[in-house]
Amino acid sequence: MEELEQIQSSELMTSQEVQQCIKDSLDCYQTCTNTTIHCLNLRGKHAEPDHINLLIDCAKICNLNADFMLRNSTYHPQTCGICADICDECADDCDRFEEDFMKECASVCRRCAESCREMAR
């Protein structure tokens, strides 16, 4: 009986971790998409091609990652791994700007990267 409770608890924890990673991925997708639009409207250094491409890459991998996890794809550990890498890079890039919305984007990216690293193991 105790073993069954441990197994159920472990499954629940895993399910909660998966759900959190999906949520973090979708939050990051939305934030990076909104930040891209905002940066393009600001122009200048915010709209530099490398920065915009990284924001778009991050948004797209986060959306794809959530999709793979929702479908329980056998490849989701791989998408989680690359998602974590891109989110880390995007966070670092956003941190070079002073605006609060850029700092928020960096924070959301880091949260997603952390969740994804856990799922990639």
N, C-alpha and C positions, 0 to 999 in steps of 0.2 A: 504494500500500500504506500509506504513512504517513497519507494522508487518511482511509482506512478506519479505521485505528487511532484517529485523533483523533475521528472520528464515534462509534465504539464507546465510547471513553472518555467523550465528552460525554453519550451516552445513559445510560451507567452512572452517571455523576455525577448526572444528572437523576433517574434512578430511585432512587438513594440519597437524594437530597434529598426526593423525594416520599415515600419510605418513612419518612424521619425526621419529616416533617411529619405524616404519618398517626399515627405513634407519639406525637408530642408532643400532637396533638389528642386522642387517646384517653386519654393520661395526664392531660391537663387535664380532660377530661370526668369521669374517675374521681375526681380530686382535688376538683374543685368539687362534685361530688355528695356525696362523703364530708364535705366541709367544711360544706355546707348542713345535713346531718343533725346534725353536731356543733354547729353554731351554733344550730340550733333547740332542741337539748337544753340548751344553756347559757342560753338566753333572754336577757333584757336587751338591751343594745346589739348583741350578736351576732345577735339575731333581728329586728332592725329590718327592716320590709318592703322598703325600698329595697336594703338589703344582700343579703337573701335573694333578691330578684328578680334582682339582678345575678349572683349565684352561679348561679342556675338558668339565666339567659340564657346565661352563659358555658358551662355544662355542655352545654346543648342545641345551641348553635352549634358547639361543638367536635365533638360527636357527629355532627351533620349534615355538618360539613366533612369529617370522616374518611370518611363515607359517600360524599360527592361525589367525593372523591379516589380511593377504592377502585374506584369505578365509572368513573373517568376521565371524569366529566361535563364537558361543555364549559363549564359554569358554575363550575367549581371555583376559577378565579382570583377570581371575585366573592365566593364564600363564604370564601375565604382572607382577602380584604381585610376583610370585616366581622368575621370571627373575630379577626383581629389587633386591630382597634379595641376589640372587647368584652373581649378578654383583657387589653389594656393598662388599660382602665378597672377591670376586676375586680382586677387586681394592685394598682393604686393604692388601691382601697377596702380590700383585705385588709391592706395595709401600715399602715393606721391602727391596727391592733390589735397588741398586744404579744406574744401567744402564739406559740410556735414553729410550731404547725400553721397559723396564719394566715400567717406569714412563708413557710412552705413552699408554701402555696397561691399566694401572690404570685409566688414564684420559678417555679413550674410554669407559671403564666399568662404570665409574661414570656418563658419559653422557647418556649411555643407561639406567642405573638405574633410573635416573631422568625422562627420557621420559616414561619409563614403569610405574613408580609410578603415573604419571599423567593419564595414560590410565587405571590403575587399579581402579581408583576412580569411 
